[in-house]
Amino acid sequence: MEMNRMKNPRPDAREMPPLTPWRRLRRDILTWPQRVTASQRVLPNLILLGAQRAGTTSLYAHMGMHPGICLSRTKEVHYFDNYQDQGLDWYRSNFPTKSWVERRSRNLGYDIAIGEGSPYYLFHPTVPERVHEVLPDTRLVVLLRDPIERALSHFRHERRNGSETVSDFETAWELETERLSGAEERLSSGDTVYDEAHNRFSYTARGDYAPQLERWLAKFDHSQLHIIRSEDLFERPREVMSDFFDFLELPQVDLGDFPVLNATTVQASDPAEKELRKRLAAHFAPKVAQLEKLLGRSMGWTESWTLSDD
């Protein structure tokens, strides 16, 4: 089934820093038809917040297969973290026209959802307030992955794309506090629009989910937030997507196969890797407990860590 997405000249493959002058000019030329009609375009009513390396690519693909969900021209718009200086008209240019949405809704017989997804939104300290100012009634969806698997996957991702020059995770973990020092304060104060280390090297910090969700729940009602365990999406996608469509008040549809995209999981195969995972489990255990208390549910991760040690 084809994804419902606006045509895009070049989807961003990963979270991007602010554009260089040349890339900005190129983008402006390619998106000129959308920008000149910005006043006729809608804003989204659905945002996929992250987490990064938690299955957002797979979920985004599944979302776009529903006839009642129209997605932005790019998967990762990054308006509320990196590109807010481009203005609201630029943001609107990523979405369909009001007349198209009205026609689509009329043909389907129900109101459709308009969505975007930027995995940095969940972790960025000022994005919840920015989103609330523009989209106070939007619905939010978050994928949460076992923080050990997420951290290791994040490290491998940055190694592959060349951002991370440290060759082993343990050293990168030791450097993380120093690398991220002062980043949230700079981002929150507006002293900087983008912080490379905060984005790239936040391997364990991004797995501390409770404080991130608390920032969103300080601005949005619980009823606006839908949380999915990544493991559930990978293991039983039909059930997960059915619940998600209920959250959006969309009819159930048969989407066929649910491929897992852009996913990496590596099992511990040597004593050093197993010891690293034990250290990570000790680090994350109290943070997972805090998350479970916030959500009032078990995430099942600490139980799997205990079993893997046996």
NULOKOL-675401 format. One record per atom (N, C-alpha, C): residue in one letter; x, y, z. Coordinates in pm, whole numbers, padded with zeros to 5 digits, always signed. Example, Ala and Ser with C-alpha at 12.3 -4.5 7.8 and 13.67 -1.06 7.14 Angstrom:
BEGIN
a+01319-00569+00780
a+01230-00450+00780
a+01320-00330+00780
s+01285-00225+00708
s+01367-00106+00714
s+01290+00003+00787
This chain:
BEGIN
m+00085-00120+00000
m+00000+00000+00000
m+00088+00124+00000
e+00057+00221-00083
e+00139+00341-00097
e+00117+00436+00021
m+00226+00498+00065
m+00219+00591+00177
m+00156+00723+00135
n+00071+00779+00221
n+00010+00909+00196
n+00105+01018+00242
r+00191+01062+00154
r+00286+01166+00187
r+00293+01266+00072
m+00305+01393+00107
m+00323+01493+00004
m+00454+01468-00070
k+00462+01503-00197
k+00584+01484-00274
k+00696+01571-00217
n+00812+01511-00208
n+00924+01578-00144
n+01047+01568-00233
p+01120+01677-00256
p+01237+01671-00343
p+01349+01585-00287
r+01368+01585-00153
r+01471+01502-00094
r+01445+01486+00055
p+01392+01370+00096
p+01365+01352+00239
p+01494+01357+00320
d+01490+01421+00435
d+01604+01420+00524
d+01619+01280+00581
a+01742+01226+00576
a+01765+01091+00622
a+01789+01084+00772
r+01827+01194+00832
r+01854+01194+00974
r+01840+01335+01028
e+01848+01349+01160
e+01836+01480+01221
e+01947+01570+01168
m+01909+01689+01124
m+02004+01776+01059
m+02025+01904+01137
p+02148+01957+01135
p+02172+02089+01195
p+02115+02198+01107
p+02114+02323+01153
p+02066+02433+01069
p+02135+02434+00933
l+02062+02475+00831
l+02110+02466+00694
l+02221+02566+00664
t+02313+02524+00578
t+02411+02616+00524
t+02341+02710+00427
p+02398+02827+00395
p+02332+02918+00299
p+02299+02851+00166
w+02389+02767+00115
w+02364+02702-00013
w+02248+02603-00004
r+02246+02522+00101
r+02137+02426+00116
r+02005+02497+00140
r+02009+02608+00212
r+01886+02684+00235
r+01832+02739+00104
l+01921+02793+00019
l+01879+02846-00111
l+01819+02735-00196
r+01885+02621-00199
r+01835+02509-00278
r+01698+02466-00229
r+01682+02455-00096
r+01555+02416-00040
r+01446+02518-00073
d+01480+02647-00061
d+01381+02750-00089
d+01333+02747-00234
i+01425+02718-00325
i+01388+02708-00467
i+01295+02589-00489
l+01330+02475-00430
l+01252+02353-00450
l+01114+02360-00384
t+01104+02435-00274
t+00976+02441-00201
t+00898+02569-00230
w+00942+02648-00326
w+00875+02775-00355
w+00725+02759-00382
p+00681+02660-00461
p+00536+02648-00486
p+00456+02627-00357
q+00513+02550-00262
q+00442+02527-00137
q+00442+02652-00049
r+00553+02725-00047
r+00564+02841+00040
r+00472+02955-00002
v+00454+02974-00132
v+00369+03085-00178
v+00222+03056-00151
t+00188+02929-00125
t+00049+02894-00094
t+00033+02860+00055
a+00128+02902+00137
a+00129+02864+00279
a+00000+02902+00351
s-00055+03019+00318
s-00176+03065+00388
s-00295+02974+00359
q-00286+02895+00253
q-00395+02805+00217
q-00373+02663+00272
r-00267+02646+00349
r-00231+02512+00397
r-00263+02493+00544
v-00279+02368+00584
v-00316+02335+00721
v-00190+02311+00805
l-00209+02314+00935
l-00106+02272+01029
l-00137+02131+01076
p-00039+02057+01125
p-00064+01919+01165
p-00147+01910+01294
n-00213+01797+01309
n-00284+01767+01434
n-00232+01638+01496
l-00114+01595+01450
l-00051+01473+01500
l+00100+01488+01486
i+00175+01463+01595
i+00320+01472+01590
i+00382+01349+01655
l+00472+01286+01581
l+00554+01177+01633
l+00679+01239+01692
l+00697+01226+01824
l+00802+01298+01897
l+00934+01223+01904
g+00936+01096+01887
g+01055+01015+01908
g+01013+00889+01982
a+01107+00823+02049
a+01245+00860+02067
a+01329+00818+01946
q+01443+00884+01933
q+01536+00848+01828
q+01585+00704+01848
r+01604+00630+01739
r+01648+00491+01740
r+01551+00400+01815
a+01423+00435+01809
a+01322+00355+01879
a+01219+00296+01785
g+01239+00311+01654
g+01144+00256+01558
g+01057+00360+01492
t+01097+00487+01497
t+01014+00593+01440
t+01000+00579+01288
t+01103+00528+01222
t+01094+00511+01076
t+00987+00408+01042
s+00983+00297+01116
s+00882+00194+01093
s+00742+00247+01124
l+00727+00313+01239
l+00595+00365+01276
l+00548+00469+01175
y+00638+00555+01131
y+00601+00658+01034
y+00552+00595+00905
a+00620+00488+00862
a+00578+00418+00741
a+00440+00356+00759
h+00415+00294+00875
h+00284+00235+00903
h+00175+00342+00906
m+00206+00456+00967
m+00109+00566+00974
m+00068+00609+00834
g+00166+00625+00746
g+00139+00676+00613
g+00062+00581+00524
m+00046+00456+00566
m-00030+00359+00487
m-00180+00368+00512
h-00219+00438+00619
h-00363+00454+00646
h-00418+00566+00558
p-00529+00543+00489
p-00584+00646+00400
p-00625+00773+00472
g-00646+00763+00604
g-00689+00879+00680
g-00576+00955+00748
i-00450+00925+00710
i-00335+00996+00766
i-00252+01050+00651
c-00233+01181+00648
c-00147+01244+00548
c-00024+01298+00619
l+00093+01260+00572
l+00218+01298+00636
l+00288+01412+00563
s+00375+01480+00634
s+00448+01594+00578
s+00539+01553+00464
r+00587+01653+00391
r+00674+01626+00276
r+00801+01553+00318
t+00854+01583+00435
t+00969+01512+00488
t+00930+01448+00620
k+00991+01334+00650
k+00961+01268+00777
k+01004+01356+00894
e+01117+01420+00882
e+01171+01498+00992
e+01175+01646+00953
v+01071+01718+00986
v+01061+01859+00951
v+01153+01944+01039
h+01160+01909+01168
h+01249+01979+01263
h+01218+02128+01278
y+01095+02165+01257
y+01061+02307+01272
y+01077+02354+01416
f+01029+02276+01512
f+01025+02323+01651
f+01158+02308+01723
d+01256+02241+01661
d+01388+02239+01724
d+01490+02321+01646
n+01507+02294+01517
n+01615+02360+01442
n+01573+02476+01353
y+01450+02474+01303
y+01415+02567+01195
y+01302+02662+01227
q+01277+02689+01354
q+01166+02777+01388
q+01188+02918+01335
d+01313+02955+01314
d+01342+03088+01261
d+01293+03105+01117
q+01255+02994+01052
q+01204+03002+00915
q+01061+03055+00910
g+00993+03054+01023
g+00859+03110+01029
g+00750+03007+01006
l+00630+03042+01049
l+00518+02949+01043
l+00474+02918+00900
d+00490+03015+00810
d+00454+02987+00671
d+00542+02877+00613
w+00671+02879+00650
w+00760+02772+00604
w+00712+02638+00658
y+00673+02635+00785
y+00623+02511+00845
y+00497+02463+00772
r+00405+02555+00746
r+00282+02519+00674
r+00312+02462+00535
s+00421+02506+00475
s+00453+02461+00339
s+00478+02311+00331
n+00498+02247+00446
n+00522+02104+00449
n+00394+02022+00448
f+00278+02088+00451
f+00151+02017+00467
f+00055+02049+00353
p-00052+01971+00337
p-00143+01989+00224
p-00232+02113+00240
t-00297+02149+00131
t-00386+02264+00133
t-00516+02230+00206
k-00582+02334+00255
k-00710+02315+00325
k-00813+02251+00233
s-00814+02291+00107
s-00913+02236+00015
s-00888+02087-00009
w-00761+02047-00016
w-00729+01905-00035
w-00774+01825+00087
v-00748+01877+00206
v-00787+01807+00328
v-00939+01795+00337
e-01010+01902+00305
e-01157+01898+00308
e-01210+01797+00209
r-01153+01795+00089
r-01197+01701-00014
r-01167+01557+00027
r-01049+01535+00081
r-01010+01401+00125
r-01101+01352+00237
s-01128+01437+00333
s-01215+01400+00445
s-01356+01370+00398
r-01404+01453+00307
r-01539+01433+00253
r-01548+01299+00178
n-01447+01267+00100
n-01447+01142+00023
n-01441+01019+00114
l-01365+01030+00225
l-01351+00918+00316
l-01466+00907+00415
g-01530+01020+00442
g-01642+01019+00535
g-01601+01043+00679
y-01478+01089+00703
y-01431+01121+00838
y-01315+01219+00828
d-01287+01288+00938
d-01178+01384+00941
d-01044+01311+00943
i-00954+01352+00855
i-00825+01286+00847
i-00724+01350+00943
a-00617+01278+00970
a-00509+01328+01054
a-00396+01378+00964
i-00335+01489+01003
i-00220+01546+00933
i-00101+01536+01026
g+00004+01467+00984
g+00112+01439+01078
g+00252+01472+01030
e+00339+01483+01126
e+00483+01493+01101
e+00555+01420+01213
g+00684+01392+01195
g+00760+01324+01299
g+00904+01368+01299
s+00952+01416+01413
s+01091+01460+01429
s+01142+01404+01561
p+01228+01301+01559
p+01267+01231+01681
p+01342+01315+01784
y+01393+01430+01744
y+01464+01517+01840
y+01366+01594+01929
y+01240+01601+01888
y+01141+01677+01964
y+01130+01628+02108
l+01130+01498+02129
l+01112+01444+02263
l+01223+01490+02357
f+01345+01496+02309
f+01462+01522+02394
f+01494+01670+02408
h+01452+01751+02313
h+01487+01894+02315
h+01411+01965+02428
p+01481+02044+02511
p+01418+02099+02631
p+01309+02203+02607
t+01312+02275+02496
t+01216+02383+02476
t+01105+02351+02376
v+01112+02235+02312
v+01013+02201+02210
v+00871+02188+02266
p+00849+02128+02383
p+00711+02118+02432
p+00639+02253+02439
e+00706+02353+02491
e+00645+02486+02499
e+00620+02544+02361
r+00715+02526+02270
r+00700+02579+02134
r+00583+02513+02063
v+00572+02381+02076
v+00461+02310+02011
v+00328+02356+02070
h+00323+02371+02202
h+00198+02409+02266
h+00152+02547+02223
e+00245+02637+02200
e+00209+02772+02155
e+00141+02771+02019
v+00182+02680+01932
v+00130+02675+01795
v+00019+02572+01779
l+00033+02458+01848
l-00058+02345+01828
l-00107+02291+01963
p-00181+02368+02039
p-00220+02323+02174
p-00311+02201+02176
d-00380+02175+02066
d-00476+02063+02063
d-00423+01942+01987
t-00297+01945+01946
t-00243+01834+01868
t-00234+01707+01949
r-00234+01595+01879
r-00213+01466+01944
r-00066+01428+01926
l-00013+01360+02027
l+00129+01328+02032
l+00147+01178+02047
v+00244+01123+01975
v+00274+00982+01988
v+00424+00967+02014
v+00457+00879+02108
v+00595+00856+02150
v+00625+00707+02148
l+00738+00671+02089
l+00790+00535+02095
l+00900+00531+02200
l+00892+00435+02292
l+00995+00419+02394
l+01055+00280+02382
r+01187+00276+02362
r+01259+00151+02344
r+01344+00121+02468
d+01366-00006+02495
d+01461-00046+02598
d+01582+00048+02591
p+01611+00125+02697
p+01714+00228+02688
p+01855+00174+02664
i+01881+00049+02703
i+02011-00010+02673
i+02025-00031+02523
e+01923-00093+02462
e+01927-00116+02317
e+01928+00016+02241
r+01852+00113+02291
r+01847+00244+02225
r+01983+00312+02228
a+02050+00309+02344
a+02179+00375+02357
a+02284+00312+02265
l+02288+00179+02262
l+02387+00111+02179
l+02358+00133+02030
s+02230+00131+01994
s+02192+00157+01855
s+02228+00300+01815
h+02205+00394+01906
h+02239+00535+01881
h+02389+00549+01855
f+02470+00484+01937
f+02616+00491+01920
f+02657+00434+01784
r+02603+00318+01747
r+02637+00259+01617
r+02594+00350+01503
h+02479+00415+01519
h+02429+00508+01418
h+02525+00625+01396
e+02573+00683+01505
e+02665+00797+01493
e+02801+00753+01441
r+02842+00632+01471
r+02967+00580+01414
r+02953+00564+01263
r+02838+00509+01219
r+02818+00487+01076
r+02816+00618+00998
n+02751+00721+01054
n+02741+00845+00977
n+02862+00936+00994
g+02960+00893+01073
g+03084+00966+01085
g+03087+01076+01190
s+02978+01094+01264
s+02976+01199+01366
s+03057+01161+01489
e+03057+01032+01522
e+03127+00983+01640
e+03265+00929+01601
t+03369+00988+01657
t+03506+00945+01628
t+03560+00848+01733
v+03495+00839+01847
v+03535+00744+01951
v+03494+00604+01905
s+03584+00507+01919
s+03559+00376+01859
s+03480+00281+01948
d+03472+00305+02080
d+03400+00213+02167
d+03298+00288+02252
f+03189+00218+02282
f+03078+00282+02354
f+03119+00324+02495
e+03197+00242+02564
e+03231+00274+02702
e+03302+00409+02713
t+03394+00436+02621
t+03463+00565+02622
t+03366+00678+02591
a+03278+00656+02493
a+03179+00758+02458
a+03087+00786+02577
w+03052+00682+02651
w+02968+00698+02770
w+03041+00781+02876
e+03169+00753+02895
e+03248+00829+02992
e+03257+00977+02954
l+03258+01005+02825
l+03269+01142+02776
l+03135+01215+02772
e+03025+01143+02786
e+02893+01201+02760
e+02862+01320+02850
t+02888+01308+02978
t+02856+01418+03071
t+02932+01544+03033
e+03060+01529+03002
e+03140+01645+02962
e+03092+01703+02830
r+03061+01617+02736
r+03017+01663+02604
r+02885+01741+02613
l+02795+01696+02699
l+02662+01758+02708
l+02655+01870+02811
s+02766+01897+02877
s+02767+01997+02983
s+02719+02133+02932
g+02616+02188+02995
g+02564+02320+02961
g+02477+02326+02837
a+02459+02213+02768
a+02385+02215+02642
a+02238+02252+02662
e+02173+02191+02761
e+02031+02222+02783
e+02011+02367+02822
e+02103+02419+02901
e+02093+02559+02942
e+02107+02652+02822
r+02201+02621+02733
r+02220+02705+02614
r+02098+02699+02522
l+02043+02579+02505
l+01925+02564+02420
l+01803+02632+02483
s+01789+02620+02613
s+01673+02678+02682
s+01678+02830+02684
s+01799+02886+02694
s+01814+03031+02700
s+01807+03098+02564
g+01820+03017+02459
g+01821+03074+02325
g+01957+03118+02278
d+02061+03089+02358
d+02197+03126+02319
d+02241+03052+02194
t+02183+02934+02172
t+02214+02858+02052
t+02087+02792+01999
v+02078+02777+01868
v+01964+02710+01807
v+01986+02560+01801
y+02111+02522+01785
y+02144+02380+01766
y+02272+02347+01841
d+02272+02236+01912
d+02390+02191+01984
d+02426+02052+01934
e+02539+02042+01867
e+02581+01917+01804
e+02591+01803+01905
a+02657+01827+02017
a+02677+01720+02115
a+02544+01675+02175
h+02455+01769+02205
h+02325+01735+02262
h+02246+01646+02168
n+02259+01669+02041
n+02188+01591+01940
n+02257+01456+01916
r+02389+01459+01897
r+02461+01339+01850
r+02505+01244+01961
f+02550+01298+02073
f+02623+01216+02169
f+02546+01190+02299
s+02416+01205+02296
s+02330+01187+02414
s+02284+01042+02427
y+02380+00951+02431
y+02350+00808+02423
y+02266+00758+02541
t+02310+00788+02663
t+02231+00744+02779
t+02131+00849+02823
a+02160+00976+02799
a+02069+01083+02842
a+01932+01070+02775
r+01930+01030+02649
r+01801+01016+02579
r+01719+00900+02632
g+01784+00807+02701
g+01712+00693+02757
g+01651+00721+02893
d+01675+00841+02946
d+01610+00882+03071
d+01478+00947+03033
y+01377+00864+03013
y+01254+00909+02949
y+01162+00992+03039
a+01159+00963+03167
a+01061+01028+03255
a+01071+01181+03254
p+01190+01240+03272
p+01196+01387+03269
p+01152+01446+03135
q+01180+01374+03027
q+01138+01423+02895
q+00986+01424+02883
l+00923+01315+02926
l+00777+01309+02920
l+00713+01409+03016
e+00775+01431+03130
e+00721+01528+03226
e+00714+01668+03165
r+00812+01703+03082
r+00809+01834+03015
r+00687+01844+02923
w+00657+01735+02854
w+00541+01736+02764
w+00411+01736+02841
l+00405+01659+02949
l+00282+01652+03028
l+00257+01778+03108
a+00358+01861+03122
a+00338+01992+03186
a+00263+02087+03093
k+00264+02056+02963
k+00199+02142+02863
k+00075+02078+02801
f+00072+01947+02795
f-00037+01877+02728
f-00105+01779+02823
d-00233+01755+02798
d-00308+01661+02879
d-00268+01517+02845
h-00279+01430+02945
h-00247+01289+02924
h-00323+01231+02806
s-00448+01277+02787
s-00532+01222+02680
s-00479+01254+02541
q-00388+01350+02531
q-00330+01387+02401
q-00206+01306+02368
l-00158+01227+02463
l-00031+01156+02448
l-00053+01006+02439
h-00001+00945+02333
h-00011+00800+02314
h+00131+00742+02315
i+00155+00650+02407
i+00288+00592+02423
i+00289+00448+02377
i+00388+00414+02296
i+00402+00279+02241
i+00539+00225+02281
r+00541+00104+02334
r+00669+00036+02354
r+00721-00011+02219
s+00845+00021+02188
s+00902-00019+02060
s+00897-00169+02040
e+00923-00243+02147
e+00923-00389+02139
e+00785-00442+02097
d+00679-00375+02143
d+00545-00416+02102
d+00521-00388+01954
l+00571-00275+01906
l+00557-00243+01764
l+00627-00347+01678
f+00745-00390+01721
f+00821-00487+01643
f+00760-00626+01649
e+00705-00663+01766
e+00660-00801+01787
e+00513-00823+01749
r+00429-00723+01767
r+00286-00739+01735
r+00232-00609+01674
p+00280-00576+01556
p+00246-00446+01495
p+00098-00427+01467
r+00027-00532+01431
r-00115-00515+01399
r-00194-00466+01520
e-00168-00527+01634
e-00238-00487+01756
e-00201-00344+01796
v-00073-00311+01784
v-00025-00177+01821
v-00087-00072+01730
m-00089-00099+01600
m-00144+00000+01507
m-00296+00012+01524
s-00362-00097+01558
s-00507-00091+01584
s-00535+00002+01702
d-00457-00012+01810
d-00473+00077+01925
d-00443+00222+01888
f-00343+00240+01804
f-00304+00374+01762
f-00415+00440+01680
f-00477+00365+01589
f-00586+00420+01509
f-00706+00454+01597
d-00729+00374+01701
d-00835+00407+01797
d-00804+00539+01866
f-00679+00559+01904
f-00637+00684+01968
f-00666+00803+01878
l-00645+00785+01748
l-00669+00893+01652
l-00815+00903+01609
e-00897+00810+01656
e-01038+00803+01619
e-01054+00785+01468
l-00970+00698+01414
l-00977+00663+01273
l-01028+00520+01259
p-01094+00489+01148
p-01143+00353+01129
p-01028+00254+01112
q-01053+00130+01149
q-00953+00026+01132
q-00944-00012+00984
v-00821-00030+00936
v-00800-00074+00799
v-00692-00182+00799
d-00699-00270+00700
d-00598-00375+00685
d-00481-00317+00606
l-00366-00304+00671
l-00251-00244+00607
l-00154-00347+00549
g-00189-00474+00557
g-00101-00576+00502
g+00020-00600+00591
d+00136-00622+00529
d+00257-00651+00604
d+00309-00527+00676
f+00380-00550+00785
f+00439-00442+00864
f+00590-00464+00872
p+00665-00422+00773
p+00810-00442+00781
p+00873-00353+00888
v+00978-00404+00951
v+01056-00325+01047
v+01169-00257+00970
l+01173-00124+00976
l+01268-00046+00897
l+01374+00017+00986
n+01497+00020+00937
n+01603+00097+01001
n+01627+00053+01145
a+01611-00077+01173
a+01626-00126+01310
a+01755-00206+01325
t+01822-00191+01438
t+01941-00269+01468
t+01938-00311+01614
t+01958-00439+01637
t+01972-00492+01772
t+02085-00594+01769
v+02179-00580+01858
v+02294-00670+01863
v+02295-00739+01999
q+02295-00870+01998
q+02298-00945+02122
q+02440-00952+02177
a+02451-00949+02311
a+02582-00959+02374
a+02643-01096+02344
s+02765-01096+02290
s+02828-01221+02248
s+02960-01248+02318
d+03010-01154+02395
d+03137-01174+02464
d+03128-01118+02605
p+03217-01161+02694
p+03211-01117+02834
p+03215-00966+02851
a+03294-00896+02769
a+03303-00750+02781
a+03170-00683+02749
e+03103-00732+02645
e+02972-00678+02608
e+02869-00706+02718
k+02874-00825+02774
k+02780-00859+02881
k+02805-00773+03005
e+02930-00747+03035
e+02962-00662+03150
e+02915-00519+03126
l+02931-00470+03003
l+02883-00337+02968
l+02733-00327+02988
r+02661-00428+02943
r+02516-00428+02957
r+02474-00432+03104
k+02550-00503+03187
k+02520-00504+03331
k+02535-00365+03390
r+02640-00294+03349
r+02661-00157+03397
r+02549-00065+03350
l+02509-00082+03226
l+02399-00001+03173
l+02269-00033+03245
a+02247-00159+03276
a+02125-00198+03348
a+02122-00132+03486
a+02235-00130+03553
a+02241-00064+03685
a+02217+00086+03671
h+02267+00144+03564
h+02249+00288+03540
h+02103+00321+03513
f+02038+00239+03430
f+01902+00271+03385
f+01792+00222+03479
a+01821+00127+03567
a+01716+00068+03650
a+01636+00173+03728
p+01699+00267+03800
p+01618+00367+03872
p+01544+00463+03778
k+01597+00485+03660
k+01532+00574+03565
k+01408+00506+03505
v+01417+00376+03482
v+01300+00302+03435
v+01194+00296+03544
a+01236+00280+03668
a+01140+00280+03779
a+01066+00413+03787
q+01137+00522+03764
q+01075+00655+03764
q+00974+00666+03650
l+01010+00613+03534
l+00920+00615+03418
l+00795+00534+03446
e+00812+00414+03502
e+00698+00327+03529
e+00605+00389+03632
k+00660+00460+03728
k+00578+00530+03826
k+00498+00642+03759
l+00562+00714+03668
l+00495+00822+03596
l+00380+00770+03511
l+00403+00658+03442
l+00304+00605+03349
l+00204+00510+03415
g+00239+00460+03534
g+00151+00365+03600
g+00145+00231+03531
r+00256+00189+03471
r+00260+00062+03400
r+00403+00009+03397
s+00416-00120+03381
s+00548-00182+03367
s+00591-00174+03221
m+00718-00144+03199
m+00771-00142+03063
m+00832-00276+03024
g+00860-00363+03124
g+00910-00497+03095
g+01058-00506+03064
w+01128-00396+03068
w+01270-00397+03030
w+01359-00455+03138
t+01338-00412+03263
t+01425-00460+03370
t+01411-00610+03389
e+01291-00663+03366
e+01272-00808+03374
e+01356-00880+03269
s+01363-00824+03150
s+01442-00887+03043
s+01591-00878+03074
w+01633-00770+03142
w+01775-00758+03179
w+01811-00866+03280
t+01720-00892+03374
t+01746-00996+03475
t+01757-01133+03411
l+01668-01160+03316
l+01670-01289+03247
l+01797-01306+03166
s+01845-01198+03103
s+01964-01207+03019
s+02090-01232+03101
d+02084-01202+03232
d+02200-01225+03319
d+02208-01369+03367
d+02097-01442+03355
d+02095-01579+03406
d+02175-01674+03316
